[in-house]
Amino acid sequence: MTSNNKQRDLKGTGQPRGTGQPSGTERERYEAWAESTPQGTEIIPAATVILLRDTDAGLETLMLRRDSKLAFVAGMWVFPGGRVDADDAIGFDDEIEVGRRAASREAAEEANLEVDPTALVAWSHWMPPALTPRRFSTWFFVAPAPEGKVTVDGGEITTHAWMRVADAIQRRNAEQIELAPPTFITLTQLGAHDDVASVLEHAADQVPEHFETRIAKAGDDIAALWEGDAGYPTTDASVEGPRHRLVMADRNWHYLRD
């Protein structure tokens, strides 16, 4: 990814930079989203890689922290990833294969890790709310972490950490770190597995789930809604019925799924 491209998108969140995204505190940003009018049209392919390793303390994943000056993604912890470049598609016309190559390239550029594209297994697919002119259609992949020392540029990526899945969720709920909803949901899903082998086996056996997010007010809280939630068709979180949502209180985000 060129440096110019990196200035135009929010890496690993599927959200564009420089297109009127709300600023302010985490809650203020999501409240602004909930009150916005959908207007998105342009779809931009992107890819993210969730690098995993087994440790004595349990399953860990590599997290990168974005610079605090970056619009919507300010200070968030994310997985390595970003938009698909033209070179990623050379010789391939399947979007998942192209995504694998983009995710592998991003791991090298952002973390200095060489990840074999063929080792990446599709985990999920994410689309952000239709609130901006540019929407990032992002494939999430899982892969074993390769050997090598993680190195970040100290600019757009300020630091990195290997985090236990449960610890990352607990730190978000203690308001010690910020996570985007796709990252939080992915970590929640990974929490059902004890080791890398279990994650890869599960990914290989499933059809990657598609999440197209809608943001709504849910009482005093904000909720991200997905297909299967009773309020999803109308973006009305008060509708009674089945739940498939992330309730984003200031503390203790809750993923509810019937």
VENCOR-V467358 format. One record per residue. N is the residue number from 0. SS is DSSP state (H for helix, E for strand, - for the rest). OMEGA is omega in degrees with one decimal (* if undefined). D_CENTER is the distance of its C-alpha to the mean C-alpha in Angstrom with 2 decimals. Layout:
# VENCOR-V467358
n ss omega d_center
N SS OMEGA D_CENTER
N SS OMEGA D_CENTER
This chain:
# VENCOR-V467358
n ss omega d_center
0 - 179.7 18.11
1 - 179.6 20.78
2 H 178.0 20.77
3 H 177.7 21.31
4 H -178.8 18.22
5 H 178.1 16.18
6 - -173.9 17.81
7 - 179.4 16.74
8 E -178.6 12.97
9 E -169.4 10.12
10 - 172.8 8.67
11 - -179.4 5.14
12 - -176.6 4.44
13 - -178.9 6.73
14 E -179.4 9.37
15 E 176.1 12.82
16 - 173.5 14.93
17 - 179.7 18.55
18 - 173.7 18.71
19 - 177.8 19.72
20 - 179.2 16.58
21 - 174.6 17.90
22 - -179.7 18.59
23 - -179.8 19.93
24 - 179.3 18.84
25 H -178.8 15.63
26 H 179.9 17.84
27 H -179.7 19.59
28 H -178.9 16.57
29 H 175.2 15.53
30 H 177.9 19.26
31 H 176.8 19.66
32 H -176.6 17.02
33 H -177.0 18.89
34 - -177.4 22.10
35 - 177.8 21.18
36 - 179.0 22.56
37 - 179.9 20.44
38 - -173.4 21.39
39 - 177.1 18.79
40 - -173.9 20.37
41 E 177.8 19.05
42 E -177.3 16.33
43 E -179.8 14.89
44 E 180.0 13.52
45 E -178.4 10.66
46 E -178.8 9.36
47 E 178.7 7.27
48 E 177.6 9.39
49 E -177.5 9.41
50 E -171.4 12.91
51 E 174.0 15.07
52 E 176.7 18.61
53 E 176.0 21.33
54 E 176.8 23.24
55 - -179.4 26.16
56 - -179.6 23.96
57 E -178.3 21.58
58 E 178.7 18.32
59 E 176.2 16.30
60 E -180.0 13.06
61 E 177.5 12.72
62 E 178.3 10.85
63 E 179.1 11.53
64 E 179.1 12.56
65 E 178.4 12.70
66 - -175.3 16.15
67 - 179.6 17.26
68 - -171.1 18.83
69 - 168.6 15.83
70 H -172.9 15.98
71 H -173.2 13.10
72 H -174.4 10.85
73 - 174.1 14.04
74 - -177.9 13.94
75 E 172.5 10.35
76 E -173.3 9.39
77 E 169.7 6.44
78 - 176.4 6.79
79 E 177.9 9.23
80 E 179.3 8.75
81 E -175.5 10.08
82 E 176.6 12.44
83 - 174.4 14.99
84 - 180.0 18.39
85 H -178.2 21.70
86 H -179.6 22.78
87 H -175.0 20.00
88 H -178.2 21.72
89 - 178.6 25.22
90 - -177.8 26.88
91 - 176.1 24.16
92 - 176.8 23.75
93 - -172.9 21.34
94 H 178.6 17.80
95 H 177.7 16.39
96 H 177.7 18.80
97 H 178.4 17.94
98 H 178.0 14.22
99 H -178.5 15.37
100 H 176.6 17.43
101 H -179.5 14.94
102 H 177.6 12.53
103 H 179.4 15.76
104 H -179.5 16.94
105 H 177.9 13.95
106 H 178.3 14.44
107 H -176.5 18.04
108 H -173.4 17.64
109 H -174.7 15.24
110 H -179.7 16.44
111 - 178.3 19.74
112 - 179.3 19.07
113 - -176.9 20.58
114 - 177.7 18.63
115 - -179.0 20.63
116 H -178.1 18.83
117 H 179.1 20.89
118 H -177.3 19.41
119 - 179.1 15.91
120 E -179.0 15.62
121 E -178.5 13.44
122 E -178.0 11.44
123 E 178.1 9.87
124 E -173.2 9.50
125 E 171.4 7.74
126 E 179.1 9.87
127 - 176.5 9.85
128 - -179.0 13.24
129 - -175.3 16.23
130 - -177.2 17.02
131 - 179.2 17.23
132 - -176.9 19.19
133 E -178.3 16.33
134 E -176.3 13.34
135 E 178.3 10.75
136 E -165.0 10.85
137 E 171.3 8.11
138 E 173.7 9.15
139 E 178.5 7.49
140 E 171.7 10.55
141 E 179.8 12.20
142 E 173.1 15.18
143 E 177.1 17.76
144 - 178.7 17.66
145 - 172.6 20.57
146 - 177.7 23.47
147 - -179.4 23.53
148 - 177.3 22.98
149 - 176.7 19.69
150 - 177.9 20.58
151 - -171.9 18.67
152 - -179.5 20.37
153 - 179.4 20.77
154 - 176.9 20.10
155 - 173.8 16.69
156 E -173.4 15.39
157 E -179.4 17.71
158 E 177.8 17.35
159 E 176.5 15.69
160 E 168.0 16.18
161 E -175.9 16.27
162 E 166.6 15.39
163 E -176.5 16.59
164 H -178.5 14.09
165 H -179.6 16.50
166 H 179.5 17.08
167 H 178.9 13.56
168 H 179.9 13.68
169 H 179.8 17.27
170 H 176.2 16.70
171 H -177.8 14.29
172 H 172.6 16.96
173 - -178.8 19.60
174 - 176.3 17.98
175 - 176.5 18.10
176 - 175.0 14.51
177 E 177.5 11.85
178 - 170.6 8.29
179 - 180.0 6.19
180 H 179.2 6.84
181 H 178.5 4.03
182 H -179.9 4.06
183 H -179.7 7.65
184 H 179.4 8.36
185 H 177.8 7.45
186 H 177.2 9.60
187 H 178.2 12.08
188 H -179.4 12.49
189 H -179.2 13.09
190 - 177.6 15.59
191 - -175.1 17.87
192 - -176.1 18.65
193 - -175.8 21.01
194 - -176.8 20.56
195 H -178.3 18.98
196 H 179.9 21.58
197 H 178.7 20.74
198 H -177.5 17.03
199 H 178.2 18.18
200 H 179.2 21.00
201 H -179.4 18.96
202 H -178.4 16.57
203 H -175.9 19.76
204 H -174.6 21.44
205 - 169.2 19.00
206 - -178.2 18.11
207 - -178.1 14.34
208 E 178.8 13.52
209 E 177.4 12.64
210 E 172.1 10.90
211 E -167.8 12.19
212 - 167.7 11.70
213 E -177.4 14.86
214 E -177.2 15.48
215 E 170.8 18.90
216 E 177.7 21.25
217 E -173.5 22.02
218 - 178.5 25.23
219 - -176.9 24.68
220 E 174.1 20.93
221 E 179.9 17.97
222 E 167.6 16.22
223 E -176.2 13.33
224 E 176.9 15.20
225 - 179.3 14.72
226 - -177.2 17.45
227 - 175.5 20.00
228 - -177.8 20.16
229 - -178.7 23.64
230 - -173.9 22.53
231 - -175.6 20.03
232 - -176.7 22.73
233 - -174.7 24.06
234 - 178.8 21.08
235 - -174.4 23.51
236 - -178.2 22.21
237 - -178.4 25.87
238 - 179.1 26.77
239 - 177.2 28.02
240 - -177.8 26.89
241 - -178.6 24.13
242 - 166.1 20.84
243 E -171.9 17.27
244 E 170.5 15.46
245 E 177.1 13.71
246 E -171.7 16.51
247 E 170.9 15.50
248 - 179.8 18.75
249 - 174.1 19.20
250 - 173.2 19.36
251 - 169.7 18.45
252 - -179.0 15.51
253 E 173.7 16.50
254 E -178.3 14.91
255 E 179.9 17.94
256 E 178.6 18.58
257 - * 22.13
